[in-house]
Amino acid sequence: MSTPPPLSIWARNISPSPTLAVDAKAKALQAAGEDVCSFAAGEPDFDTPEHIKEACIVALKAGKTKYAPTPGIEPLRQAIVERYAAEYGLKAAVGQVVVSPGGKFNCYLGILATCSPGDEVIIPAPYWVSYPEMVKLAGATPKFVLCDDRTGFKLTPAQLEAAITPKTRLLVINSPSNPTGAVYTRAELEAIVAVALKHNLYILSDEMYEHLIYDGAKPTCIATFSPEVEARTITVAGFSKTYAMTGWRIGTTVAPLPIAKAIAELQSQMSSNVTTFAQYGALAALKEKEKTRAALATMLTAFDRRRKILHAGLNNIPGVNCLLAQGAFYLFPNVSSFGLKDMEFCNRLLETEKVAAVPGSAFGAEGYLRLSYATSDAIIAKGLERLGRFCANLKR
Ligand SMILES: *Cc1c(COP(=O)(O)O)cnc(C)c1O
């Protein structure tokens, strides 16, 4: 009897998500009765606001349980158009909006719509773990540009210029950033986008954390820069992080009409519409503005407090150096002074002190940790104490 043939190159080349792996390991230790301090979470520790859940329940009971148009229910797409106009002055038509099953899928479809085998995609590192895998699944090649803490984890125009080849098709920009929390200023983005424009690239702007921003920093919607920029920019955002709706699986794309149409057609063959009644919950998030604003304000107050506590606590540990990031719910301290590979650092930290952190190398930047502060003040305090003890016991 012969063995079955090998799996496809897609199956063999995929790397499983390292962030989900660390989170799973921490949860397994917890389930086994260990007192784990986890900084591995990639989602808000708040529940979805009540009015959003209620609208979904009402829709479900009213029979919104059938197929809907692939790019999303009309009122939700309209509400997305209105929010971009109100928040950024972006004038998009309903046809330019595609609602997809999670911002992750919006990103993937944006890459599939613009990249072919042989194309190169520039991904600044540290990067969100899914971009390289998505690029490979499109048959294209990821090209990484390391942006370390000396530039605040931000790509410079000169670095971009140097990375572009005749094969470069797409630039991925993620601000506020997962994993570093870095927020580019409008001026910084304008300078980068000018280079992308000069070389005729598409831009995938992942603005998933646009509303999780502190110190009075402002989110930037790249597509508003000029008509030329808008014509080549795919804007991805969604409901997961802003409204604590990660399990709902609802993300959004706003793109030039030909790209939006291509994305909707790809989606029509790969997944169809986002769960119909879930879209009514998302609609309530955008329509019941006062309730949503209040829920977001509560989350932001907690995130901002924890961000400052974690940042101060990290920099109090000899050998740890951490920038104060202005967005998302992550800090990305540099631990390279301890002379350990970050993977080894994280493994030993989890084993000896039961503290879970994701190594920077998972995001293409060796020597750092990603710590999520989407967890309680008590866990942050206890975790910092343990991390301090762990570091004190390491020889530098
Ligand atoms: C969480 C996240 C997404 C997508 O989230 P979904 O849960 O798929 O909506 C996209 N980009 C970044 C950088 C993220 O952290």
The ligand as a Gaussian input file, in Angstrom:
#p B3LYP/6-31G(d) Opt

LIG

0 1
 C       -6.112000      42.033000      15.421000
 C       -5.487000      42.596000      14.167000
 C       -6.120000      42.530000      12.901000
 C       -7.414000      41.856000      12.572000
 O       -8.216000      41.477000      13.545000
 P       -9.530000      40.631000      13.288000
 O       -9.754000      39.983000      14.604000
 O       -9.284000      39.658000      12.193000
 O      -10.606000      41.617000      12.937000
 C       -5.490000      43.128000      11.827000
 N       -4.316000      43.732000      11.951000
 C       -3.674000      43.812000      13.133000
 C       -2.374000      44.522000      13.174000
 C       -4.226000      43.232000      14.269000
 O       -3.559000      43.280000      15.428000

